[in-house]
Amino acid sequence: MLALYRIVDAFFLVYTLLIVVRIFLSWIPHDYTLFIFNFIYDVTEPVLDIFRRLIPVRVNLPLDFSPLLAIIALQLLKSLLLNLIGKFI
């Protein structure tokens, strides 16, 4: 069970880091055809799309808060799962 605890913890850490990397990539020009950029966008887009549908971007304020909401939700889900796993250790 300790191995499962560490795997879940590592998964959420890596996914959160991928979202943070995507945030930084949105600020700099880069080649979208490179594999690493496609990978980051393909992996993070399903989660971010859920939050984009909840909070649409306003025309006069083009800020996307979906990464922030996704990170908060991921941390809450991580805490919940790790608490459940921790009860069985």
DSSP file (Angstrom, degrees, kcal/mol; ACC not computed):
  #  RESIDUE AA STRUCTURE BP1 BP2  ACC     N-H-->O    O-->H-N    N-H-->O    O-->H-N    TCO  KAPPA ALPHA  PHI   PSI    X-CA   Y-CA   Z-CA
    1    1 A M     >        0   0    0      0, 0.0     4,-2.2     0, 0.0     5,-0.1   0.000 360.0 360.0 360.0 -31.4    0.0    0.0    0.0
    2    2 A L  H  >  +     0   0    0      1,-0.2     4,-2.1     2,-0.2     5,-0.2   0.874 360.0  53.7 -63.4 -35.5    2.9    2.3    0.6
    3    3 A A  H  > S+     0   0    0      2,-0.2     4,-2.3     1,-0.2    -1,-0.2   0.910 107.9  49.5 -64.6 -41.5    3.9    1.9   -3.0
    4    4 A L  H  > S+     0   0    0      2,-0.2     4,-2.6     1,-0.2     5,-0.2   0.899 108.5  53.9 -62.9 -40.5    0.4    2.9   -4.2
    5    5 A Y  H  X S+     0   0    0     -4,-2.2     4,-2.2     1,-0.2    -2,-0.2   0.928 111.4  44.8 -57.9 -47.0    0.6    5.9   -1.9
    6    6 A R  H  X S+     0   0    0     -4,-2.1     4,-2.5     2,-0.2    -2,-0.2   0.863 111.8  52.3 -68.4 -36.5    3.8    7.0   -3.5
    7    7 A I  H  X S+     0   0    0     -4,-2.3     4,-2.6     2,-0.2    -2,-0.2   0.932 111.5  45.8 -65.4 -45.9    2.6    6.3   -7.1
    8    8 A V  H  X S+     0   0    0     -4,-2.6     4,-2.1     2,-0.2     5,-0.2   0.918 114.0  49.3 -63.1 -43.5   -0.5    8.4   -6.5
    9    9 A D  H  X S+     0   0    0     -4,-2.2     4,-1.8    -5,-0.2    -2,-0.2   0.917 112.9  46.8 -61.4 -44.4    1.5   11.2   -5.0
   10   10 A A  H  X S+     0   0    0     -4,-2.5     4,-2.7     2,-0.2     5,-0.2   0.891 109.4  54.9 -65.9 -40.2    4.0   11.2   -7.8
   11   11 A F  H  X S+     0   0    0     -4,-2.6     4,-2.5     1,-0.2     5,-0.2   0.943 110.1  44.7 -59.3 -48.5    1.3   11.2  -10.5
   12   12 A F  H  X S+     0   0    0     -4,-2.1     4,-2.2     1,-0.2    -1,-0.2   0.858 112.8  52.2 -66.7 -34.5   -0.4   14.3   -9.1
   13   13 A L  H  X S+     0   0    0     -4,-1.8     4,-2.4    -5,-0.2    -2,-0.2   0.944 112.0  45.0 -64.4 -47.6    3.0   16.0   -8.7
   14   14 A V  H  X S+     0   0    0     -4,-2.7     4,-2.3     1,-0.2    -2,-0.2   0.911 113.7  49.7 -64.3 -42.5    3.9   15.3  -12.3
   15   15 A Y  H  X S+     0   0    0     -4,-2.5     4,-1.8    -5,-0.2    -1,-0.2   0.902 111.1  49.3 -65.2 -40.2    0.5   16.3  -13.6
   16   16 A T  H  X S+     0   0    0     -4,-2.2     4,-2.2     1,-0.2    -1,-0.2   0.910 110.5  50.8 -63.7 -42.1    0.6   19.6  -11.7
   17   17 A L  H  X S+     0   0    0     -4,-2.4     4,-2.7     1,-0.2    -2,-0.2   0.879 106.6  54.7 -63.9 -37.1    4.1   20.3  -13.0
   18   18 A L  H  X S+     0   0    0     -4,-2.3     4,-2.2     2,-0.2    -1,-0.2   0.887 108.1  49.3 -63.0 -38.1    2.9   19.7  -16.6
   19   19 A I  H  X S+     0   0    0     -4,-1.8     4,-2.0     2,-0.2    -2,-0.2   0.911 111.0  49.4 -66.7 -41.2    0.1   22.3  -16.0
   20   20 A V  H  X S+     0   0    0     -4,-2.2     4,-2.0     2,-0.2    -2,-0.2   0.913 110.6  50.4 -63.9 -42.2    2.6   24.8  -14.7
   21   21 A V  H  X S+     0   0    0     -4,-2.7     4,-2.4     1,-0.2    -1,-0.2   0.907 108.6  53.0 -61.4 -41.2    4.9   24.1  -17.7
   22   22 A R  H  X S+     0   0    0     -4,-2.2     4,-1.5     2,-0.2    -1,-0.2   0.883 105.5  54.4 -62.4 -37.9    2.0   24.7  -20.0
   23   23 A I  H  X S+     0   0    0     -4,-2.0     4,-0.5     1,-0.2     3,-0.3   0.943 111.0  45.0 -60.2 -47.0    1.3   28.0  -18.3
   24   24 A F  H >X S+     0   0    0     -4,-2.0     3,-1.1     1,-0.2     4,-0.7   0.867 108.9  56.7 -66.0 -35.9    4.9   29.2  -19.0
   25   25 A L  H >< S+     0   0    0     -4,-2.4     3,-0.6     1,-0.3    -1,-0.2   0.812  98.8  61.1 -65.1 -28.7    4.7   27.9  -22.5
   26   26 A S  H 3< S+     0   0    0     -4,-1.5    -1,-0.3    -3,-0.3    -2,-0.2   0.703 102.8  52.5 -71.1 -16.7    1.7   30.1  -23.2
   27   27 A W  H << S+     0   0    0     -3,-1.1    -1,-0.2    -4,-0.5    -2,-0.2   0.658 107.0  54.9 -91.5 -16.9    3.8   33.1  -22.4
   28   28 A I  S << S-     0   0    0     -4,-0.7     2,-0.2    -3,-0.6    -1,-0.0  -0.887  87.5-109.2-119.8 147.8    6.7   32.4  -24.8
   29   29 A P        +     0   0    0      0, 0.0     2,-0.3     0, 0.0    -3,-0.1  -0.543  49.6 159.4 -72.0 138.1    6.7   31.7  -28.5
   30   30 A H        -     0   0    0     -2,-0.2     2,-0.7    -4,-0.0     3,-0.0  -0.965  47.4 -90.4-153.2 166.8    7.5   28.1  -29.4
   31   31 A D    >   -     0   0    0     -2,-0.3     3,-1.3     1,-0.1     6,-0.2  -0.736  28.4-162.8 -86.7 112.0    7.1   25.6  -32.1
   32   32 A Y  T 3  S+     0   0    0     -2,-0.7    -1,-0.1     1,-0.2     6,-0.0   0.598  83.0  68.9 -71.7 -10.6    3.8   23.7  -31.7
   33   33 A T  T 3  S+     0   0    0      4,-0.1    -1,-0.2     5,-0.0     2,-0.1   0.612  74.0 105.3 -86.0 -10.3    4.9   20.9  -34.0
   34   34 A L  S <> S-     0   0    0     -3,-1.3     4,-2.1     1,-0.1     3,-0.2  -0.433  77.1-125.0 -71.4 145.2    7.6   19.6  -31.6
   35   35 A F  H  > S+     0   0    0      1,-0.2     4,-2.9     2,-0.2     5,-0.2   0.882 105.7  54.3 -57.9 -44.7    6.7   16.4  -29.8
   36   36 A I  H  > S+     0   0    0      1,-0.2     4,-2.2     2,-0.2    -1,-0.2   0.883 110.3  46.4 -63.6 -39.2    7.2   17.6  -26.3
   37   37 A F  H  > S+     0   0    0     -3,-0.2     4,-2.4    -6,-0.2    -1,-0.2   0.914 113.6  48.6 -69.4 -41.9    4.9   20.6  -26.7
   38   38 A N  H  X S+     0   0    0     -4,-2.1     4,-2.9     2,-0.2     5,-0.2   0.905 111.0  51.9 -61.8 -40.8    2.2   18.4  -28.3
   39   39 A F  H  X S+     0   0    0     -4,-2.9     4,-2.3     2,-0.2     5,-0.2   0.941 110.4  47.0 -60.9 -48.6    2.6   15.9  -25.5
   40   40 A I  H  X S+     0   0    0     -4,-2.2     4,-2.0     1,-0.2     5,-0.2   0.919 116.2  44.5 -61.5 -44.6    2.1   18.6  -22.8
   41   41 A Y  H  X S+     0   0    0     -4,-2.4     4,-2.1     1,-0.2    -1,-0.2   0.915 113.9  49.3 -67.4 -42.5   -0.9   20.1  -24.5
   42   42 A D  H  < S+     0   0    0     -4,-2.9    -2,-0.2    -5,-0.2    -1,-0.2   0.857 114.5  45.2 -65.8 -34.7   -2.5   16.7  -25.3
   43   43 A V  H  < S+     0   0    0     -4,-2.3     4,-0.3    -5,-0.2    -1,-0.2   0.871 121.1  36.1 -77.6 -37.3   -2.0   15.5  -21.7
   44   44 A T  H  X S+     0   0    0     -4,-2.0     4,-2.2    -5,-0.2     3,-0.4   0.720  98.3  78.5 -90.9 -21.4   -3.3   18.6  -19.9
   45   45 A E  H  X S+     0   0    0     -4,-2.1     4,-2.8     1,-0.2     5,-0.2   0.870  86.3  58.2 -61.2 -40.8   -6.0   19.7  -22.3
   46   46 A P  H  > S+     0   0    0      0, 0.0     4,-1.0     0, 0.0    -1,-0.2   0.906 113.1  39.6 -58.3 -39.9   -8.7   17.3  -21.1
   47   47 A V  H  > S+     0   0    0     -3,-0.4     4,-1.2    -4,-0.3     3,-0.3   0.920 116.9  48.5 -73.8 -44.0   -8.6   18.6  -17.5
   48   48 A L  H  X S+     0   0    0     -4,-2.2     4,-2.1     1,-0.2    -1,-0.2   0.856 105.0  60.1 -66.0 -33.4   -8.2   22.2  -18.5
   49   49 A D  H  X S+     0   0    0     -4,-2.8     4,-1.8    -5,-0.2    -1,-0.2   0.862  99.0  57.7 -63.2 -35.3  -11.1   22.0  -20.9
   50   50 A I  H  X S+     0   0    0     -4,-1.0     4,-1.0    -3,-0.3    -1,-0.2   0.927 111.0  41.8 -59.0 -45.0  -13.4   21.0  -18.1
   51   51 A F  H  X S+     0   0    0     -4,-1.2     4,-2.1     1,-0.2    -2,-0.2   0.793 108.6  59.4 -77.3 -27.5  -12.6   24.1  -16.2
   52   52 A R  H  < S+     0   0    0     -4,-2.1    -1,-0.2     1,-0.2    -2,-0.2   0.863 104.6  51.1 -66.2 -34.1  -12.8   26.3  -19.3
   53   53 A R  H  < S+     0   0    0     -4,-1.8    -1,-0.2     1,-0.2    -2,-0.2   0.809 109.8  50.6 -71.8 -28.1  -16.3   25.3  -19.8
   54   54 A L  H  < S+     0   0    0     -4,-1.0    -2,-0.2     1,-0.3    -1,-0.2   0.888 122.9  28.2 -74.0 -39.7  -17.2   26.2  -16.2
   55   55 A I  S  < S-     0   0    0     -4,-2.1    -1,-0.3     3,-0.0    10,-0.2  -0.873  83.3-153.6-125.6  97.1  -15.6   29.7  -16.4
   56   56 A P        -     0   0    0      0, 0.0     2,-0.3     0, 0.0    -3,-0.1  -0.351  25.3-106.2 -69.9 151.2  -15.7   31.1  -19.9
   57   57 A V        -     0   0    0     -5,-0.1     2,-0.2     5,-0.1     7,-0.1  -0.605  33.4-131.6 -76.8 131.6  -13.1   33.7  -20.9
   58   58 A R        -     0   0    0      3,-0.7     3,-0.5    -2,-0.3     5,-0.1  -0.591   9.0-130.1 -84.4 147.9  -14.5   37.2  -21.1
   59   59 A V  S    S+     0   0    0     -2,-0.2    -1,-0.1     1,-0.2    -2,-0.0   0.889 107.8  45.1 -65.2 -40.7  -13.8   39.3  -24.2
   60   60 A N  S    S+     0   0    0      1,-0.2    -1,-0.2     2,-0.0    -3,-0.0   0.588 119.8  41.7 -82.8  -9.4  -12.6   42.3  -22.3
   61   61 A L        -     0   0    0     -3,-0.5     2,-2.4     2,-0.1    -3,-0.7  -0.713  69.9-171.2-136.3  84.1  -10.5   40.3  -19.8
   62   62 A P        +     0   0    0      0, 0.0     2,-0.4     0, 0.0    -3,-0.1  -0.254  38.4 130.6 -79.5  56.8   -8.6   37.6  -21.8
   63   63 A L        -     0   0    0     -2,-2.4     2,-0.7    -5,-0.1    -5,-0.3  -0.904  48.4-146.3-108.8 138.2   -7.3   35.7  -18.8
   64   64 A D        +     0   0    0     -2,-0.4     4,-0.2     1,-0.1   -12,-0.1  -0.895  18.9 175.5-106.1 110.4   -7.6   31.9  -18.5
   65   65 A F     >  +     0   0    0     -2,-0.7     4,-2.3   -10,-0.2     5,-0.2   0.375  55.1 100.4 -92.7   3.5   -8.1   30.8  -14.9
   66   66 A S  H  > S+     0   0    0      1,-0.2     4,-2.5     2,-0.2     5,-0.2   0.862  78.1  53.8 -61.9 -36.9   -8.6   27.2  -15.8
   67   67 A P  H  > S+     0   0    0      0, 0.0     4,-2.4     0, 0.0    -1,-0.2   0.917 109.9  48.2 -63.3 -39.2   -5.0   26.1  -14.9
   68   68 A L  H  > S+     0   0    0     -4,-0.2     4,-2.2     2,-0.2    -2,-0.2   0.933 114.3  45.3 -64.4 -45.9   -5.4   27.6  -11.4
   69   69 A L  H  X S+     0   0    0     -4,-2.3     4,-2.6     1,-0.2    -1,-0.2   0.879 112.2  52.5 -65.2 -37.3   -8.7   25.9  -10.8
   70   70 A A  H  X S+     0   0    0     -4,-2.5     4,-2.8    -5,-0.2    -2,-0.2   0.914 109.2  48.8 -65.2 -42.4   -7.4   22.7  -12.2
   71   71 A I  H  X S+     0   0    0     -4,-2.4     4,-2.3     2,-0.2    -2,-0.2   0.914 112.3  48.6 -64.3 -42.3   -4.4   22.8   -9.8
   72   72 A I  H  X S+     0   0    0     -4,-2.2     4,-2.1     2,-0.2    -2,-0.2   0.937 113.6  46.6 -62.5 -45.9   -6.6   23.5   -6.9
   73   73 A A  H  X S+     0   0    0     -4,-2.6     4,-2.6     1,-0.2    -2,-0.2   0.896 111.6  51.6 -64.3 -39.8   -9.0   20.6   -7.8
   74   74 A L  H  X S+     0   0    0     -4,-2.8     4,-2.6     1,-0.2    -1,-0.2   0.896 109.5  49.8 -63.8 -39.6   -6.0   18.3   -8.4
   75   75 A Q  H  X S+     0   0    0     -4,-2.3     4,-2.3     2,-0.2    -1,-0.2   0.890 111.6  48.5 -67.7 -38.0   -4.6   19.1   -5.0
   76   76 A L  H  X S+     0   0    0     -4,-2.1     4,-2.2     2,-0.2    -2,-0.2   0.927 113.7  46.4 -65.8 -43.9   -8.0   18.5   -3.3
   77   77 A L  H  X S+     0   0    0     -4,-2.6     4,-2.7     2,-0.2     5,-0.2   0.890 111.6  52.5 -64.2 -39.8   -8.4   15.2   -5.2
   78   78 A K  H  X S+     0   0    0     -4,-2.6     4,-2.8     2,-0.2     5,-0.2   0.930 109.7  48.4 -61.4 -45.9   -4.8   14.2   -4.3
   79   79 A S  H  X S+     0   0    0     -4,-2.3     4,-2.2     2,-0.2    -2,-0.2   0.913 112.4  49.1 -61.5 -42.8   -5.5   14.9   -0.6
   80   80 A L  H  X S+     0   0    0     -4,-2.2     4,-2.2     2,-0.2    -2,-0.2   0.942 114.4  44.0 -61.7 -49.2   -8.7   12.9   -0.6
   81   81 A L  H  X S+     0   0    0     -4,-2.7     4,-2.7     1,-0.2     5,-0.2   0.909 113.6  49.9 -64.9 -42.3   -7.1    9.9   -2.4
   82   82 A L  H  X S+     0   0    0     -4,-2.8     4,-2.5    -5,-0.2    -1,-0.2   0.860 110.2  51.2 -67.3 -34.2   -4.0    9.9   -0.2
   83   83 A N  H  X S+     0   0    0     -4,-2.2     4,-1.2    -5,-0.2    -1,-0.2   0.909 111.4  47.9 -65.8 -41.6   -6.1   10.1    3.0
   84   84 A L  H  X S+     0   0    0     -4,-2.2     4,-0.5     2,-0.2     3,-0.3   0.921 115.2  44.3 -64.4 -42.9   -8.2    7.1    1.8
   85   85 A I  H >< S+     0   0    0     -4,-2.7     3,-1.4     1,-0.2     4,-0.5   0.896 108.8  58.6 -66.6 -39.5   -5.0    5.2    0.9
   86   86 A G  H >< S+     0   0    0     -4,-2.5     3,-0.6     1,-0.3    -1,-0.2   0.771  97.2  61.0 -62.9 -26.5   -3.4    6.2    4.2
   87   87 A K  H 3< S+     0   0    0     -4,-1.2    -1,-0.3    -3,-0.3    -2,-0.2   0.728 105.6  48.0 -72.4 -20.2   -6.3    4.6    6.2
   88   88 A F  T <<        0   0    0     -3,-1.4    -1,-0.2    -4,-0.5    -2,-0.2   0.471 360.0 360.0 -98.4  -3.2   -5.4    1.2    4.7
   89   89 A I    <         0   0    0     -3,-0.6    -1,-0.2    -4,-0.5    -2,-0.1   0.472 360.0 360.0 -82.1 360.0   -1.7    1.4    5.4
